[in-house]
Amino acid sequence: MTRAILVRYDEIGIKGKNRPDFVRQLVVNIRRATGLSEDEIQIEWGRIYLHPSGDLQRLRERLAMVFGVRSFSVVLIVPHELERMRDAAVELARRAVARGVRTFKIEARRSFKAFPVNSMEINQELGRAVLRALPELRVDVHAPEVIIEVEVRQEGVFLCSERIAGPGGLPVGIAGRALLLLSGGIDSPVAGWMLMKRGVAVDAVYFHSPPYVGEKAKEKVLELGRVLARWRAEALTVYVPRFTEIQVEVSRVAPPSLWTILFRRFMHRVAERIAEAHGYGALATGESLGQVASQTMENLACVDAVTRMLVLRPLIGWDKVEIVRLAREIGTYEISILPYEDCCVLFAPRHPETRARRERVEAIEARLDIPRLVESALERLEVFSVTEQEVSPLTTSPSA
């Protein structure tokens, strides 16, 4: 009797001829998250088996955060022998009893048709063995407290009694790369998480405005990056352009009601420069339609007009309650509510324009030296490599 971890995926399984690419990317991400070697991972049709030699509990924690994993189970593997199958079923039932379980069900599937005992007979044989060994248990085929799953495959018989949920979705990296406009708020980290669930490798850009915004605000964003890096299972790159001069100049020539729109247009210009220089296929934001006054259809269109690049908004139809709930689940909420405000919050007008007209905005921007201001943001660009464990500054780029 040997142990392994059975990894299940669902959405990947319907990808047709492209499925091997998705499976390969999932295996790469599992290795990154867990540190397992190639020899410890076995790929079978519709299944991935892990044969770890290290800490099983840590492995379970890491697998639960790998996108593309629908669920996984610790399985017992035995030969095609009924007696060994009975022993394994009893062992799993005994562990369930120790957890307080009192009802069970055997659920067998036989994909290896050369095995002479069919699924119904396996259910009966193993059920009888469990009842003989553990008379305090009883069978409940409708609502059992534990289901002992038995899968008879060509390579052996696999038994398990617990399915641990993964996040589902697609493996990160299979759907391209995007640059997330990451603020210190609640929404943008959730948007990054949602994109990673759809297979997008996300890095981030944070706009810093010293001396109006202190270092604590930047540290807060880098801490959010550490959480996202844990879900990505590899380092997250965070670009930090200097936004001070842009905000000063915009606030000098524009009415306060249009500051937010103008700031966002400049952010998209700067982010697009970084994205094009480093091979990102899209920008991404945490905007939700109508959530705040600046996030109307007219304002979003006005902001999008300054860039050629695709802008992804995975939270566009979400309300705040839904976003907060997910932020709590993924581990970003408590960081996001720390009292260190970003540059947009400090320069937020009391009465923002809700339906900005592009012609008016462009007329104001005509009074600004846009290329010089964009360059001013990039001249002292800071770049950080962020992992779950640490934040490492990379070389400061004179220009994107």
CORHUTA-V643717 format. One record per residue. SS is DSSP state (H for helix, E for strand, C for the rest). PHI is phi in degrees with one decimal (none if undefined). Layout:
ss=SS phi=PHI
ss=SS phi=PHI
This chain:
ss=C phi=none
ss=E phi=-117.9
ss=E phi=-113.6
ss=E phi=-153.5
ss=E phi=-114.0
ss=E phi=-93.2
ss=E phi=-104.7
ss=E phi=-111.2
ss=C phi=-129.9
ss=C phi=-121.4
ss=H phi=-60.1
ss=H phi=-59.8
ss=H phi=-66.6
ss=H phi=-107.1
ss=C phi=-85.5
ss=H phi=62.3
ss=H phi=-66.0
ss=H phi=-84.6
ss=H phi=-56.0
ss=H phi=-57.2
ss=H phi=-65.4
ss=H phi=-66.4
ss=H phi=-64.4
ss=H phi=-60.2
ss=H phi=-65.9
ss=H phi=-62.2
ss=H phi=-64.2
ss=H phi=-57.5
ss=H phi=-69.7
ss=H phi=-62.9
ss=H phi=-63.0
ss=H phi=-62.3
ss=H phi=-72.9
ss=H phi=-105.4
ss=C phi=79.0
ss=C phi=-71.1
ss=C phi=-87.8
ss=H phi=-58.3
ss=H phi=-67.6
ss=H phi=-93.4
ss=E phi=-123.0
ss=E phi=-121.6
ss=E phi=-105.4
ss=E phi=-122.6
ss=C phi=-61.6
ss=C phi=77.6
ss=E phi=-143.2
ss=E phi=-127.0
ss=E phi=-112.2
ss=E phi=-109.3
ss=C phi=-120.5
ss=C phi=-76.4
ss=C phi=-107.7
ss=C phi=-104.8
ss=C phi=-68.8
ss=H phi=-70.1
ss=H phi=-66.2
ss=H phi=-63.9
ss=H phi=-61.1
ss=H phi=-61.7
ss=H phi=-63.0
ss=H phi=-72.2
ss=H phi=-62.1
ss=C phi=-66.6
ss=C phi=-119.6
ss=C phi=-100.4
ss=C phi=-64.2
ss=C phi=103.9
ss=C phi=-87.3
ss=C phi=-81.7
ss=E phi=-161.3
ss=E phi=-151.0
ss=E phi=-142.9
ss=E phi=-80.1
ss=E phi=-116.6
ss=E phi=-98.7
ss=E phi=-113.3
ss=E phi=-131.6
ss=C phi=-69.4
ss=C phi=-77.5
ss=C phi=-133.2
ss=H phi=-59.7
ss=H phi=-63.4
ss=H phi=-69.3
ss=H phi=-65.4
ss=H phi=-62.2
ss=H phi=-58.4
ss=H phi=-66.9
ss=H phi=-62.4
ss=H phi=-64.5
ss=H phi=-60.3
ss=H phi=-65.4
ss=H phi=-64.5
ss=H phi=-62.4
ss=H phi=-64.2
ss=H phi=-65.1
ss=H phi=-60.6
ss=H phi=-62.0
ss=C phi=-88.9
ss=C phi=98.4
ss=C phi=-74.1
ss=C phi=-127.8
ss=E phi=-129.1
ss=E phi=-148.4
ss=E phi=-149.7
ss=E phi=-96.9
ss=E phi=-130.6
ss=E phi=-104.5
ss=E phi=-132.2
ss=E phi=-121.5
ss=C phi=-83.1
ss=C phi=-91.6
ss=C phi=-72.1
ss=C phi=-72.7
ss=C phi=-68.4
ss=C phi=-74.3
ss=C phi=-102.6
ss=C phi=-81.2
ss=H phi=-61.3
ss=H phi=-63.0
ss=H phi=-66.8
ss=H phi=-61.7
ss=H phi=-55.4
ss=H phi=-67.5
ss=H phi=-62.3
ss=H phi=-72.4
ss=H phi=-62.2
ss=H phi=-62.5
ss=H phi=-62.8
ss=H phi=-65.7
ss=H phi=-66.1
ss=H phi=-65.8
ss=H phi=-77.9
ss=C phi=-134.2
ss=C phi=-65.1
ss=C phi=-72.1
ss=C phi=-86.3
ss=E phi=-136.5
ss=E phi=-82.2
ss=C phi=-140.4
ss=C phi=-81.3
ss=C phi=-97.4
ss=C phi=-141.7
ss=C phi=-71.8
ss=C phi=-73.8
ss=E phi=-143.0
ss=E phi=-112.4
ss=E phi=-92.1
ss=E phi=-88.0
ss=E phi=-127.2
ss=E phi=-123.0
ss=E phi=-95.0
ss=E phi=-115.4
ss=C phi=-60.9
ss=C phi=-84.4
ss=E phi=151.3
ss=E phi=-110.5
ss=E phi=-115.1
ss=E phi=-125.4
ss=E phi=-151.0
ss=C phi=-133.0
ss=C phi=-151.7
ss=C phi=-110.3
ss=E phi=-103.2
ss=E phi=-73.5
ss=C phi=-101.6
ss=C phi=-80.1
ss=C phi=71.8
ss=C phi=80.2
ss=E phi=-118.2
ss=C phi=-65.5
ss=C phi=-58.6
ss=C phi=105.1
ss=C phi=-80.4
ss=C phi=-114.7
ss=C phi=95.1
ss=E phi=-124.4
ss=E phi=-136.4
ss=E phi=-106.9
ss=E phi=-90.0
ss=E phi=-78.0
ss=C phi=-100.8
ss=C phi=-97.6
ss=C phi=-91.7
ss=C phi=-84.6
ss=C phi=-81.4
ss=H phi=-75.8
ss=H phi=-63.7
ss=H phi=-63.6
ss=H phi=-65.9
ss=H phi=-60.8
ss=H phi=-62.3
ss=H phi=-63.2
ss=H phi=-62.0
ss=H phi=-67.5
ss=H phi=-63.0
ss=H phi=-63.4
ss=E phi=-91.9
ss=C phi=91.0
ss=C phi=-90.6
ss=E phi=-82.4
ss=E phi=-103.3
ss=E phi=-115.6
ss=E phi=-137.6
ss=E phi=-127.9
ss=C phi=-123.5
ss=C phi=-96.2
ss=E phi=-109.8
ss=C phi=-129.3
ss=C phi=-72.9
ss=C phi=-88.8
ss=C phi=-68.0
ss=C phi=-119.5
ss=C phi=-83.1
ss=H phi=-66.7
ss=H phi=-62.4
ss=H phi=-65.5
ss=H phi=-67.0
ss=H phi=-62.2
ss=H phi=-62.0
ss=H phi=-66.2
ss=H phi=-64.8
ss=H phi=-67.4
ss=H phi=-61.3
ss=H phi=-60.9
ss=H phi=-65.1
ss=H phi=-65.2
ss=H phi=-63.9
ss=H phi=-63.5
ss=H phi=-64.2
ss=H phi=-71.9
ss=H phi=-75.8
ss=C phi=71.1
ss=C phi=-160.0
ss=C phi=-61.7
ss=E phi=-105.2
ss=E phi=-91.6
ss=E phi=-117.5
ss=E phi=-95.4
ss=E phi=-126.0
ss=C phi=-76.8
ss=E phi=-89.0
ss=C phi=-104.3
ss=H phi=-59.2
ss=H phi=-62.7
ss=H phi=-61.1
ss=H phi=-67.0
ss=H phi=-64.3
ss=H phi=-67.1
ss=H phi=-62.6
ss=H phi=-67.9
ss=H phi=-77.3
ss=H phi=-107.0
ss=C phi=-112.5
ss=C phi=-67.5
ss=H phi=-53.9
ss=H phi=-62.0
ss=H phi=-104.8
ss=H phi=-57.1
ss=H phi=-59.5
ss=H phi=-63.0
ss=H phi=-66.3
ss=H phi=-58.8
ss=H phi=-67.6
ss=H phi=-62.2
ss=H phi=-67.4
ss=H phi=-59.5
ss=H phi=-67.4
ss=H phi=-62.7
ss=H phi=-66.5
ss=H phi=-62.5
ss=H phi=-64.0
ss=H phi=-59.8
ss=H phi=-64.5
ss=H phi=-62.8
ss=H phi=-66.7
ss=H phi=-70.4
ss=H phi=-119.2
ss=C phi=78.9
ss=C phi=-85.6
ss=C phi=-91.6
ss=E phi=-162.0
ss=E phi=-97.2
ss=E phi=-145.3
ss=C phi=-135.9
ss=C phi=-100.3
ss=C phi=-70.1
ss=C phi=-129.2
ss=C phi=-58.3
ss=C phi=77.5
ss=C phi=-66.8
ss=C phi=-128.0
ss=C phi=-62.3
ss=C phi=-80.5
ss=C phi=-104.9
ss=C phi=-93.3
ss=H phi=-59.3
ss=H phi=-63.7
ss=H phi=-69.9
ss=H phi=-62.5
ss=H phi=-65.4
ss=H phi=-65.0
ss=H phi=-69.9
ss=H phi=-63.0
ss=C phi=-64.6
ss=C phi=-88.4
ss=C phi=-125.1
ss=C phi=-92.3
ss=C phi=-80.7
ss=C phi=-59.3
ss=E phi=-114.3
ss=E phi=-95.5
ss=C phi=-131.0
ss=C phi=-65.2
ss=C phi=-101.9
ss=C phi=-57.5
ss=C phi=-104.7
ss=C phi=-90.5
ss=C phi=-99.8
ss=H phi=-64.9
ss=H phi=-61.6
ss=H phi=-64.0
ss=H phi=-66.6
ss=H phi=-62.7
ss=H phi=-58.2
ss=H phi=-69.7
ss=H phi=-59.1
ss=H phi=-64.6
ss=H phi=-65.5
ss=H phi=-90.8
ss=C phi=96.1
ss=C phi=-103.2
ss=H phi=-60.0
ss=H phi=-63.6
ss=H phi=-75.3
ss=H phi=-61.6
ss=C phi=-89.9
ss=C phi=-60.7
ss=C phi=-81.9
ss=C phi=-121.4
ss=C phi=-85.1
ss=C phi=-86.6
ss=H phi=-65.7
ss=H phi=-67.8
ss=H phi=-66.6
ss=H phi=-67.9
ss=C phi=-102.0
ss=C phi=-71.3
ss=C phi=-74.7
ss=C phi=-71.0
ss=C phi=-130.8
ss=C phi=-70.9
ss=C phi=-68.2
ss=C phi=-99.6
ss=C phi=-136.0
ss=C phi=-65.3
ss=C phi=-92.1
ss=H phi=-58.6
ss=H phi=-62.8
ss=H phi=-66.5
ss=H phi=-62.4
ss=H phi=-65.0
ss=H phi=-64.9
ss=H phi=-68.0
ss=H phi=-65.4
ss=C phi=-63.7
ss=C phi=-87.7
ss=C phi=-112.8
ss=C phi=-88.5
ss=H phi=-60.5
ss=H phi=-57.9
ss=H phi=-66.7
ss=H phi=-67.2
ss=H phi=-61.9
ss=H phi=-62.9
ss=H phi=-62.5
ss=H phi=-72.6
ss=H phi=-93.3
ss=H phi=-62.1
ss=C phi=-117.9
ss=E phi=-71.9
ss=E phi=-92.8
ss=E phi=-131.2
ss=E phi=-124.6
ss=E phi=-99.6
ss=E phi=-117.6
ss=C phi=-117.8
ss=C phi=-59.3
ss=C phi=-87.8
ss=C phi=-155.3
ss=E phi=-117.7
ss=E phi=-118.9
ss=E phi=-69.2
ss=C phi=-100.1
ss=C phi=-64.7
ss=C phi=-78.3
ss=E phi=-88.3
ss=C phi=-69.6
ss=C phi=-162.0
ss=C phi=-75.7
